[in-house]
Each structure stands twice: as structure tokens, then as C-alpha cells.
Amino acid sequence: MVDNTIKTGVDDLLNLLKGYDKIPLQDAAAKLKIPLKILQTWVDFLVEEKVISVEYKFTQPYIYINRVEEEKKQEKHLVSLEEIKNDFFERAKKKNFSQEQIELLWKRTLNIEVNRHKDYFFRYAEVKKLNNIELLWKEFCEKIKGEI
């Protein structure tokens, strides 16, 4: 069986951090054989996303996996869009909304939720250096709308 998984430098960083409680930023850059400036960019993004944290001892930054966030992610179980939709419809029916109202509310709610993640989508696509991000966003939105 062929593994079609694409690994990135960020994946390598996260794998490295799994082997340490904390590691100096400079040591991580050396072990990954990448410039400190590039590593700092990755770290800034991952700190913003609460995947890792930075602790300073004097002027030396140490990076480490944010275990609390990692544990929360492991506790979450992935739910399909269909399951979310069914739950939404059930709750709306219990509140005596008509089928037409429920469908309209679902579409509005889904639009709001999808657009709430637009900035993250664009930032992540830029980090991945993807082209035609606007087109990718439109395709993503169409796919979501096609599944409702």
C-alpha cells in the first residue's frame, strides 16, 4: 500500500517536539537543518493556533507542544457535516420551526460558520504557498453547499 501523505517542514517540527518536553528554538532549527528565521515564522503561526507554546528562560526561547490543546483535540471526535445538519434539523423541529424555516436557517447558519473560517483558510493556504487561493476558497464553499 502506498502512503500518499505529504509531509511538510511543520510536520517535521511537530514530530521533533514530541520527543522533548521543551527545546531551545535554536536547537530545533539546527536539528531540522533550517534557518532560524523560517522556524520562527512557523512557530509564530503554531503559537497563534495554540498548537505549541513558547517559554523564555532569560533571553532564550524554548518551544514545546501545547499539551492541553493536543489533549482537547484528541478528546474531540470528528463529526460529519451530515451529522451536524441532522442534529440542527432535530433541534429546530423540537422548537416547532417549519421545514421551510429550518432549511433557510440551516443555509444561513452554514454560510456564517463557513465565512467565520475564511481568514484561517487564507492564512493556512498562504503558509502552504498555494496558488489561486480565492479560487480554492470558492471551490471549498461550493463543495460545502453541495453537501447540504
C-alpha positions as CSV (number, residue, x, y, z in Angstrom):
1,M,0.0,0.0,0.0
2,V,1.4,3.4,-1.0
3,D,1.4,6.2,1.6
4,N,0.1,9.3,-0.2
5,T,0.7,11.6,2.8
6,I,2.6,14.7,2.1
7,K,4.9,15.8,5.0
8,T,5.9,19.4,5.5
9,G,8.6,21.1,7.5
10,V,6.0,21.9,10.1
11,D,5.2,18.2,10.4
12,D,8.9,17.6,11.0
13,L,8.9,20.3,13.7
14,L,5.9,18.8,15.5
15,N,7.4,15.3,15.3
16,L,10.6,16.8,16.8
17,L,8.8,18.5,19.6
18,K,7.0,15.2,20.5
19,G,10.4,13.9,21.6
20,Y,11.1,16.8,24.0
21,D,9.4,18.5,26.9
22,K,10.9,21.8,25.8
23,I,13.7,22.6,23.3
24,P,15.5,25.8,22.6
25,L,14.4,27.4,19.4
26,Q,18.0,27.5,18.1
27,D,18.5,23.8,18.8
28,A,15.3,22.9,16.9
29,A,16.4,24.9,13.9
30,A,19.7,23.1,13.9
31,K,18.2,19.7,14.3
32,L,15.7,20.4,11.4
33,K,18.6,22.0,9.4
34,I,16.5,25.1,8.6
35,P,17.2,28.8,9.1
36,L,16.1,30.2,12.4
37,K,14.0,32.9,10.6
38,I,11.9,30.2,8.9
39,L,11.4,28.3,12.1
40,Q,10.4,31.5,13.8
41,T,7.7,32.0,11.2
42,W,6.3,28.5,11.7
43,V,6.5,28.9,15.5
44,D,4.6,32.2,15.3
45,F,1.8,30.6,13.3
46,L,1.6,27.5,15.5
47,V,1.6,29.6,18.7
48,E,-1.3,31.7,17.2
49,E,-3.2,28.5,16.5
50,K,-2.4,27.2,20.1
51,V,-0.6,24.1,18.8
52,I,2.7,25.0,20.5
53,S,3.8,27.4,23.1
54,V,7.0,29.4,23.8
55,E,8.6,29.9,27.2
56,Y,11.6,32.2,27.8
57,K,14.4,31.5,30.1
58,F,16.3,34.7,30.3
59,T,16.5,35.6,26.6
60,Q,16.5,32.0,25.3
61,P,13.1,30.9,23.8
62,Y,12.1,27.3,24.4
63,I,9.3,25.8,22.3
64,Y,7.0,22.9,23.3
65,I,3.8,21.3,22.2
66,N,0.8,22.8,24.0
67,R,-0.3,19.5,25.7
68,V,-3.7,21.0,26.8
69,E,-4.7,21.8,23.2
70,E,-3.4,18.5,22.0
71,E,-5.4,16.6,24.6
72,K,-8.6,18.6,23.7
73,K,-8.1,17.7,20.1
74,Q,-7.8,14.0,20.9
75,E,-10.9,14.2,23.0
76,K,-12.9,15.6,20.2
77,H,-14.4,13.2,17.8
78,L,-14.8,14.1,14.2
79,V,-18.4,14.6,13.2
80,S,-19.6,14.7,9.6
81,L,-21.4,17.6,8.1
82,E,-24.4,15.3,7.7
83,E,-24.5,14.6,11.4
84,I,-24.3,18.3,12.3
85,K,-27.1,19.0,9.8
86,N,-29.3,16.2,11.2
87,D,-28.8,17.5,14.8
88,F,-29.6,21.0,13.7
89,F,-32.8,19.9,12.0
90,E,-33.9,17.8,15.0
91,R,-33.4,20.7,17.4
92,A,-35.2,23.1,15.1
93,K,-38.2,20.7,14.8
94,K,-38.4,20.5,18.6
95,K,-38.8,24.3,18.6
96,N,-41.7,23.9,16.1
97,F,-40.0,25.6,13.1
98,S,-41.5,24.7,9.8
99,Q,-39.4,22.6,7.3
100,E,-39.0,25.7,5.1
101,Q,-37.8,27.8,8.1
102,I,-35.4,25.1,9.1
103,E,-33.8,24.8,5.7
104,L,-33.4,28.6,5.4
105,L,-31.9,28.8,8.9
106,W,-29.6,25.9,8.1
107,K,-28.3,27.6,5.0
108,R,-27.8,30.9,6.8
109,T,-26.0,29.2,9.7
110,L,-23.8,27.2,7.5
111,N,-22.8,30.3,5.5
112,I,-22.0,32.2,8.7
113,E,-19.9,29.3,10.0
114,V,-18.0,28.8,6.7
115,N,-17.3,32.5,6.4
116,R,-16.1,32.7,10.0
117,H,-13.2,30.4,9.0
118,K,-12.3,32.3,5.8
119,D,-9.3,34.2,7.3
120,Y,-7.9,31.0,8.7
121,F,-8.3,29.3,5.3
122,F,-6.4,32.1,3.5
123,R,-3.6,32.2,6.1
124,Y,-3.2,28.5,6.0
125,A,-3.2,28.5,2.2
126,E,-0.6,31.2,2.2
127,V,1.6,29.3,4.6
128,K,1.3,26.3,2.3
129,K,2.2,28.6,-0.6
130,L,-0.9,27.6,-2.6
131,N,-1.8,29.4,-5.8
132,N,-5.2,30.7,-6.7
133,I,-6.4,30.9,-3.1
134,E,-9.6,32.8,-4.0
135,L,-10.5,30.0,-6.4
136,L,-9.7,27.3,-3.8
137,W,-12.0,29.2,-1.4
138,K,-14.8,29.3,-3.9
139,E,-14.4,25.6,-4.7
140,F,-14.5,24.8,-1.0
141,C,-17.7,26.8,-0.5
142,E,-19.3,25.1,-3.4
143,K,-18.4,21.7,-2.1
144,I,-19.8,22.6,1.3
145,K,-23.0,23.9,-0.3
146,G,-23.2,20.8,-2.4
147,E,-23.2,18.6,0.7
148,I,-26.2,20.3,2.3
